[in-house]
Amino acid sequence: KTSLYPGESTKVEYKIYLPANLNPQGWGLPKPDKTFNCTAWRFSPPTSNRDVGQATIDNKRYVVGSYTTVLSSIKSGDASFGPLTTELIIAPSRVNSRFGYNRTQTAEMPITSDNLTLDILPFPSTPPAEFKGAVGQFTIEANLPANESISLNDSITATVTIEGTGNLPNIVAPVLEDSATWKVIDVSRVQQGDERKELSGQSQFTYILQPQRGANALPRFTFAHFDPVAEEFVINTTATSAISVTVPEVTGSAVLPATAVPLESMQDILGPLSDVSLTKPVTSRIAQLPVWIWQSI
């Protein structure tokens, strides 16, 4: 693929064909000397159990290491990625001329590839107002509670999922369509791990919403993206269903002001103790010992 649209992502595969007698011990990581008008995740290196194969070219055996990453363009114009430099660790087999046995010794082997050039095309039409930079082929789905009624003081949690192929890490939260009848209390994105480096997957957003007066349906969400295959902008809005909003009744009890207690009533509440005989305190045996007893101990 030699051309992209602004913000479009594509998978990049980088292969090294190494003569089998060089016995690769470490594949290293390709590092671009220069990157212009594009970004890319760090390459996923080949391992002994994954992405390492064999090939025969002109009757010569090769070990093939495959690296993958996802590259994204930035804006219209020229773009370049590389050249790429990789430091390999090899252990070439050698035959001892005197004793006839093989001996190996590890060594570093640098490999430099040509740069990758791309043409970033401008969008064929003016982006709509809802467009926030999502480029790819996506679908949107909203998971809402199956409530038929809700109090004006309550809130609901909605989960909106964007799924497909494209620049998933750059997707922002979809727009709340019914902002006049629903209030966004909080919106957060579900954290992603290494899957954010993949070309295909999903992004999830969690909304906490509170109904406003006049709400008669569950909230809707609008997501706009550019489809590079169809070469057009697509605007999707999630479905909704009816809901009734109830206004809570105001309940409470009146708090009477505090009044002063009359003087004649105070004697009925607090009175002196009379005719009370208290027992004499009993001193413990330890307390009767002289204070210098600790010195003898």
Long-range contacts (C-beta under 8 A, 24 or more apart in sequence): 2-117, 2-118, 2-119, 3-118, 3-119, 3-120, 3-121, 4-73, 4-79, 4-118, 4-119, 4-120, 4-121, 4-228, 5-73, 5-120, 5-121, 5-122, 5-123, 5-135, 5-226, 5-228, 6-73, 6-74, 6-75, 6-76, 6-120, 6-122, 6-123, 6-135, 7-72, 7-73, 7-74, 7-133, 7-134, 7-135, 7-167, 7-170, 7-226, 8-72, 8-73, 8-135, 8-136, 8-166, 8-167, 8-228, 9-70, 9-71, 9-72, 9-73, 9-135, 9-136, 9-166, 9-167, 9-199, 10-70, 10-71, 10-72, 10-199, 11-68, 11-69, 11-70, 11-71, 11-199, 12-40, 12-68, 12-69, 12-70, 12-71, 12-81, 12-116, 13-66, 13-67, 13-68, 14-43, 14-66, 14-67, 14-68, 14-69, 14-84, 14-113, 15-64, 15-65, 15-66, 15-67, 16-64, 16-65, 16-67, 16-86, 16-88, 16-111, 17-55, 17-57, 17-62, 17-63, 17-64, 18-62, 18-63, 18-64, 18-65, 18-88, 18-90, 19-60, 19-61, 19-62, 19-63, 20-54, 20-61, 20-62, 20-63, 21-92, 21-93, 22-63, 22-90, 22-91, 22-92, 22-109, 23-90, 23-91, 23-92, 23-93, 23-104, 24-63, 24-65, 24-88, 24-89, 24-90, 25-89, 25-90, 25-91, 25-106, 26-88, 26-89, 27-65, 27-67, 27-86, 27-88, 28-86, 28-87, 28-88, 28-89, 29-67, 29-86, 30-67, 30-84, 30-85, 30-86, 30-113, 31-84, 31-85, 31-86, 32-81, 32-82, 32-83, 32-84, 32-115, 33-82, 33-83, 33-84, 33-85, 34-80, 34-82, 34-83, 34-115, 35-80, 35-81, 35-82, 36-78, 36-79, 36-80, 36-81, 37-73, 37-74, 37-75, 37-77, 37-78, 37-79, 37-80, 37-120, 38-71, 38-72, 38-73, 38-74, 38-79, 38-80, 38-81, 38-118, 38-120, 39-71, 39-72, 39-74, 40-69, 40-70, 40-71, 40-72, 40-81, 41-69, 41-70, 41-197, 42-69, 43-67, 43-68, 43-69, 44-68, 44-69, 44-197, 69-197, 70-197, 70-198, 70-199, 72-167, 72-170, 73-118, 73-120, 74-120, 75-120, 76-120, 76-121, 76-122, 77-120, 78-117, 78-118, 78-119, 78-120, 79-117, 79-118, 79-119, 79-120, 80-115, 80-116, 80-117, 80-118, 81-115, 81-116, 81-118, 82-113, 82-114, 82-115, 82-116, 83-112, 83-113, 83-114, 83-115, 84-112, 84-113, 84-115, 85-110, 85-111, 85-112, 86-110, 86-111, 86-112, 86-113, 123-226, 123-233, 124-231, 124-232, 125-232, 125-233, 127-224, 127-226, 127-233, 128-224, 128-233, 128-235, 130-175, 130-222, 130-223, 130-224, 130-235, 131-224, 131-225, 131-226, 131-233, 132-171, 132-172, 132-224, 133-167, 133-170, 133-171, 133-172, 134-162, 134-166, 134-167, 134-170, 134-171, 134-172, 134-223, 134-224, 134-225, 134-226, 135-166, 135-167, 135-225, 135-226, 135-228, 136-164, 136-165, 136-166, 136-167, 136-168, 136-225, 136-226, 136-227, 136-228, 137-164, 137-165, 137-166, 137-227, 137-228, 137-229, 138-162, 138-163, 138-164, 138-165, 138-166, 138-171, 138-223, 138-225, 139-163, 139-164, 139-236, 140-174, 140-221, 140-223, 140-236, 140-238, 141-238, 142-220, 142-221, 142-238, 142-239, 144-218, 144-219, 147-218, 147-243, 148-242, 148-243, 148-244, 149-243, 149-244, 149-245, 149-246, 150-211, 150-243, 150-244, 150-245, 150-246, 151-245, 151-246, 151-247, 151-248, 152-211, 152-212, 152-213, 152-245, 152-246, 152-247, 152-248, 153-248, 154-210, 154-211, 155-185, 155-208, 155-209, 155-210, 156-208, 156-209, 156-210, 156-211, 156-218, 157-206, 157-207, 157-208, 157-209, 158-206, 158-207, 158-209, 158-219, 158-221, 159-204, 159-205, 159-206, 159-207, 160-204, 160-205, 160-206, 160-207, 160-221, 160-238, 161-202, 161-203, 161-204, 161-205, 162-202, 162-203, 162-204, 162-205, 162-223, 163-201, 163-202, 163-203, 164-200, 164-202, 165-199, 165-200, 166-199, 166-225, 166-228, 168-196, 168-198, 168-200, 168-201, 168-202, 168-203, 169-196, 169-203, 171-203, 173-205, 173-207, 174-205, 174-221, 174-222, 174-223, 175-221, 175-222, 175-223, 176-207, 176-209, 176-219, 176-220, 176-221, 177-219, 177-220, 177-221, 177-222, 177-237, 178-215, 178-217, 178-219, 178-220, 180-212, 180-214, 181-211, 181-212, 181-213, 181-214, 181-215, 181-216, 181-217, 181-219, 182-209, 182-210, 182-211, 182-212, 182-215, 182-219, 183-209, 183-210, 183-211, 183-212, 184-208, 184-209, 185-209, 185-210, 211-243, 211-245, 213-245, 213-247, 214-245, 215-243, 215-245, 216-242, 216-243, 216-244, 216-245, 217-241, 217-242, 217-243, 218-242, 218-243
